[in-house]
Structures are given as structure tokens and as C-alpha cells.
């Protein structure tokens, strides 16, 4: 940076919607994404929902000449879907899997099986250390009755904590991903307030793309328009966030989103629009101060709001745990009654009465199945209660620390 005091970093972020056997025209779109990235030559590419490792391998081969460094983050049953491509050497990587991620019995949603996580790659450009994070939080599905809000808030809190505790040695922090939250949602305000991250859309000197920076829009042919009825222009749930940690300043000169079909094609890259940011990093005379100190009063309100929502989820989890435990006890009592009836029959207490073996066996298997299912649910919701209680405790301590600062 001696000759040129400003370093430019071009970042591309996209939820690829690449689910094998489920996503429409997946292979064609993956090839299209690869062709576009190779032609445009971004410095960093942050992708989500690349759930097929074969798709990642195909992209890696296609982009090898332009992006010689890459990493795929593996977690969960079907994988996190997160991967990073970089023009610069990746010095280190780390994956953190969120402690809560929906429910395994909600098969139609499937978030639990993905092992939603945040991935970190550390790169160094012209002596500047970048911590680059990529993540994908739990989907909303229903805004009016969002059963997953407490889980998403736990994820947002853990993401904020993960960034704060792993970025202390970095000069610049960049976060990209599908956060599944609107800009005004409490989770976004908590994440930005607790980490000091700045929104590239809000900070950009120039913007080009969908109105209000929306990344899920009704004009996209893959979008389920019924989910966007309250939002005729679409919603913005994909972000590029950034901040300088040490003696640097970061400014977003330009932000773009794709706007529907790819050039010369009849399909877009994904059901989400891509986000592209041009960041300018400059060394400054004095180190950047702690951004928390300037927003503590507002941040305390945000933490209080988030803690309240987590408390609502905690009470719901306790009720579900109690219901599952009661069901398990009833199933166990039924099994014991059947066992007593069977012992009575074997002891000759029911002489002259035919023993209904088929009905008895069917009822026993049903009771055993209910017992196993209810026990599994009780254990799962017990873990959910512990995670929600732990997050609420952390938020309470953080709130106390904010309130006690002079």
C-alpha cells in the first residue's frame, strides 16, 4: 500500500439455491454462476446453499484459474452449503455450528439437517489481515407467526459473539450471507450493534440494482410470490457487512444487485439476487475506536428486546418439553399395564379366555413407538431449553455490563 494508499476489494455474495433434486435447473445455474464469476473477476466470492459437494467441485474446477484458493465448510447431515472462493491465499479457516437450528421433525423445512453455521476464512492482502465470514441463518417461513424467531436470535447472538471474539487480530472484517432478516429486524440490529458492522447498502456511495436493495423479489421466476404478498417490492435478507478493526478505514464505494435474468439467458442465477460490493480500505493515522461506546444506550434497548423474544421461546420450549415428558410417562404406563395383563394371562388368571396376541402386540408396538418418540422429543426440547436459557443468561450479563458503564 505504499505506492497506493487505498486498497480495493470486490466482494460477491449469493445464496445459490443449489439443492440436488429440488432446485429448478440447478446444474445449468451453477454453470452460469461459474461463467459469470470467471468473467467478472471478483476478489472474494461468498456462496450459500451449495449443498452438493459435486457442485462445489465443479465450480472449483471452473474457477481454478481465477480463484486458486477456496474452502467448503462441512457440517450437519446435508452440509452447511457455505463456501468461499478467493484470489488471495487463505491462511486459516474455522467453522462454528449454531447451537439451535430449528426442529428435526419439521421435515418440510429441513434447516435442522443443514447444520447452519458461520464459516471464517483469514486472508492477507498487501499486509492487511482480513477476517471474512460467510453464514446462512434459519429461514423465517411465516412472518406473522414466526416460530423460529428465538432460534434465529440465538444464531444472530452467537454470530455476533463469534465475530467479536475471533476478529481481534484482524485489520478488516467482512461478513456476507443470507441472514433471513429484514434490515429493521431485532436480529440485524443486535448483530450490527454488538459488532459495529456497517451495512454496505446503507453506506454505499453509489447503488445500482433492485429497489431498496431487495434480494428476494417478485420478478424472479423462481420466487414463490405468495410469500412476498405483504412486500410488493420484495425483501432484503442478503447482506454484505464490514468494519475496520485496527488503524484502517473501510468505505463502500459501490453496491450492486442483480436484477432478474442473467445477461443473454432466460433464467436468473438463483431465487435470490446476488449482492456485489466494492470496498475501499485505507490506512489512517489513528486506530479506530470501539464503536460500542457510541451506541450503548440504543444497544441496551436492542439487547433487552432480543432477550425478551428469547424468553418467549424459552417458555414455549419448556411447555413442549413438559408435553413430551407427559406423553412419554403415559406411554410407559400403558406398556406396564400391558405387561401386567400378559403376566396375568401367563399365570392362568384368564383361564378360558382367548388371549388376543395380535391386538396385544400391535398395541405394545404403538406404545413403544410413542415412548421412543416422546423420549426423543423430551431430550431435544431439554437441550433447546438449555441453549435458550444460556443465551438469555449471556444477554442478561451483557445488558448489565452496558448499563453499568459510565
Secondary structure, 3 states (H helix, E strand, C coil): CCCCCEEEEEEEEEEEEECCCCCCCHHHHHHHHHHHHHHHCCCEEEEEEECCHHHHHHHHHHHCCCCCEEEEECCCCCCCCEEEEECCCEEEEEEEECCCCCCCCCCCCCHHHHCCEEEEEEEEECCEEEEEEEEECCCCCCCCCCCCHHHHHHHHHHHHHHHHHHCCCCCEEEEEEECCCCCCCHHHHHHHHHHCCEEHHHHCCEEECCHHHCCECCCCCCCCHHHHCCCCCCECCEEEEEEECCCEEEEEEEEEECCCCCCCCCCCCCCCCCEEEEEEEEECCCCCCCHHHHCHHHHHHHHHHHHHHHHHHHHHHHHHHHHHHHHHHHHHHHHHHHHHHHHHHHCCCCCCCCCCHHHHHHHHHHHHHHHHHHHHHHHHHHHHHHHHHHHHHHHHHHHHHHHHCC
